[in-house]
Amino acid sequence: MLSEDELGRLCVVLVRARDPNNIGAVARAMYDFGFHDLRLVNEYPVPLERARSAIDASSVLEIAREFTTVAEAVTDCTLVVGTTAVGLRRKEHPLHTLAEAAPLLRAELSRVELASTGPKARVALIFGSEKTGLSNEELSHCHWLLTIPMHQTEGMRHASMNLGQAAAVCLYELVRNPETESLQEPVQPATAEDLERLTQLTIEVMETSGYAQRHPANFDETLVRRLVLHMGLDRPHALAWTGILRQLLWKLRNPQDAAQH
């Protein structure tokens, strides 16, 4: 996960985004994933008070800054990355898929101060207008581009995502940590000894209960061992099943004692 300092060093730049609700959706995505530096590039002021989709994200909109050019919006950034649907555009920049781009962006955000008196690394992630994307002039400010791979259907126009959706997908990919994203606690794996003990207990239960005599085709040590292995038990579950089978075996062998308890 990105630290609070690293989250604060990424700015989302929306270029010629005119629909307040689309801007609001981007602000909501930023808020949800911990980002707050929103920058808008437009020739005319945008009525942000109409951004009804920015539920709970008013803090992002309140400090959003407006600029008239991309150059002004990214002047303090050490890495500028544009987003594109690619399409038929001539490729004049290095292009990465989002999965490839995210580690590069995280690495830049995690850099220490560039010099003892210099600025901290800051990244700009630029999204173009809903209709036309980024122009060649706007792209000229980018170090490289990223794209979100989309399902392609033969004969159909090149797919692109809604502005709010694209921002949400990009920001999620930035904050997620593939190595620690599982919410489950790590469990101790079962040893071969644990599973062999369970295998032998299962065989004893099959013999004592009469199952082996009724179904001799299934009473094969190799088959039982494979069955236990295919259960994919971790150590706590293997030990639990061992305890259950031991109790069952004791009751099968001591029916009179079991009846008194």
N, C-alpha and C positions, 0 to 999 in steps of 0.2 A: 504494500500500500504506500501511496505517497504521503509524505509528512505534511503538516499544515503549511510549513514554509514552502515546500515544493508545489502544493496546490495553489498557493498565492502567486507563484511565478508563471503560471500559464494564463494567457489571456485569449479569449474567444473573440474573433473579429468578424462581424457580419457586414458584408459589403453590398450595398444597395438593397437591403432587405426592407421592403415597404409594408408588409402585412404585420400589424402589431401583434396579432395572435401567434404568428410564426416566431416572432422575436420573443414573445412571452413563453412559448414552448421551449426555446433554447435556454432562456433564463431559468425555467423550472428544472431542466436537465442539469444545468450548472449547479444549481442549489442542491439538488438531490445527491450529486457526486462530490460536493465540497469545493467547487470552484466559484469565484465571485467577480473576476475581472472581465467584464463585458464591454466591448468597444464597438461602436456603430460608425460605419462610413457611409455618409449620404450627403447629397448636395443640399437637401432640405431637412429640417428637424422632423423626427418621427414622433407621432403622438403615442408615447409609451403608456399613457394613462388608459388607453384602449386595449392594452394587452391582457385580456381577461383570462388567457390560458396560463398566466404566470402565477398559479395558485401557490401560496407560501413562498414565492420567490421575489417578493417586493424588495427585499434587502439587496438583491442583485441589480434590479432595475434602478433603484434609488441612486446607486453609485456608478451606473453605466455612463461611459463617456462617449461623446459624439465628435467625429472628425470629418473633414471634407475630402481627405485623400488617404489612400492606404499607407503612403510614405509617412504621414503624420501619425497614423495609428500604431505603427510598428517601430517607431524610432528608437525605443529603448530595448528592443528585442535582439537576442543573440542568435535565434533560430526562428525563421519564418516558414511555415508549412502551409501550403494551399491544399484544399480538398477539391476533387474533381470526379466526375462520372466517366471521364476519359472520352468515350464516344469516338467521333471521327477527328477529334482535335490532333494536330501534329504534335508529337511529343518532343518538347524542347527542354524538359526537366527530368531529372531522375524521378522515377515513379515507384512507390512502394504500396503494397496492400496494407490495410489497417493493421493486420497481425504483425507484419514486418516493421511497420512504422512505430508502433507503440513502444517497443524497447528502446528505439532511438530517441523518442521524445522523453521517456523516463530518464534515460541516461543524461540528457541535456539538463533536465530539471534538477537532477541530483548533483550536478557539478558544484563544487565550492566556488567561492569568489574567484573571478578570473585573474585578479591581481589584488595585492594588499589594499589598494585604493580604488580598484575598479568595480564595475557593477556585477551583481550576481547574474548567473545565466537566466534568461527569461525567454519563454517560447510563445510565439503567436500561432494560433490555429485559425486559419481563415476560411470562411464559407462565403460563397458567392450568392447572387440573387436567386430567388426561387425559380425564375424562368430561364435565365441565361447562364448561370454560373459565374465564374470569374473570367474577365476579359484577358487578352494577352498582356495588356499593359499592367493589369493588377497581378497577373501571374509572374511578371518580371521581378516583383519584389520577393518572390519565394525562393528559398534555397532548394527545396524539392517538394514533390506532391505526394499525397496519399489518396487512395481510392478504396471504397468499400465494395468488394466483389458482389455483384448482383446476379441473380438467375437470368440467363439470356434465353429468349425464345426466337428461333429463326424467323426472319421476316419482320420482326417487331422492332420498334425504335429502341435505342439504348436506354436501359432502365436507370432511374435515379430515385433517390429517396427524398421524402419531405424534409425540409430544413430542420425541424425540431427532432425528427427521428435520426437524421444523420448525426446531429450534434450529440444526441444521447448515446448512440452506438459508439462514437469515437471517444467520448468522455468515459464511458464504462470500460472500454478496452484499456484506457490509460490507468484507471485506478485499480483494476483487478490485478491480483497477484496469482498467476497460475500455480505457484508452488504452495500457496497457503489458503487458497480460496475455499477448500472444503470446510464445511461447518462441523463435521464429525470429528470427535476426538480420536487420535490414533489408537489402534488396538494392537495388542501383542499377538503375533502370529502363533499358531499351534506348531509344536515341534513334531518331528516324525515319531518320537516316542509317545507323545500324547495321542496321536492318531492310531498308532499300532495298539496301544492299550485299549482304545475305544473299539478297534476292530476285533480284538480277541474277546472283549466283553460281549460284543454283539453276537459273535459266534456261540459263546456260552449260553446266552439267552435263547438263541435259536434252538440249540440242542435241548436245554432244560424245559423249554415251553412246548416241545414237540413239533415246532415248525420245521425243523430239519427232516423229520420223518415224513411229514405231510407233503413237503415240497423239496424233495432231494435235489432237484435240478438247480434250485437257488442256493443250496447249501454248499458253497464253494468258497474257500478262504480268499482266493484271488478276487472273486466277484465281490465279496463283502468289503475287502480292502479298497477296491476301486470305488464302491458305493460311498464309503466313508470319505475318501479323498475328494470325490466330486461334490460333496456337501459344502466344501469351501469354508470350513469352520475356523474361526480364530480361536486362540487359546482359552479365553473365558467360556466360550460356548462348548468347546470340546470337553473341558473339565466338567461343565454342567451336565452334559449328556453322559459322561462317565459316571457321575454320581447317581443320575437317574437309573442307569442300567444296573449299577451295583445294588441299588435298593430293590429294583424289580427282581434281580437274580436271587437275592436273599429271601424275598417273599415266595418265590417259586420253589426254593429248596427247603423252606421252613413254613409250610402252610399253616400248621397248628400254632406255632409261635406268632405268626402274622395275624391269625384270627383273634388272638388275645389282646392285640394292641389296637 
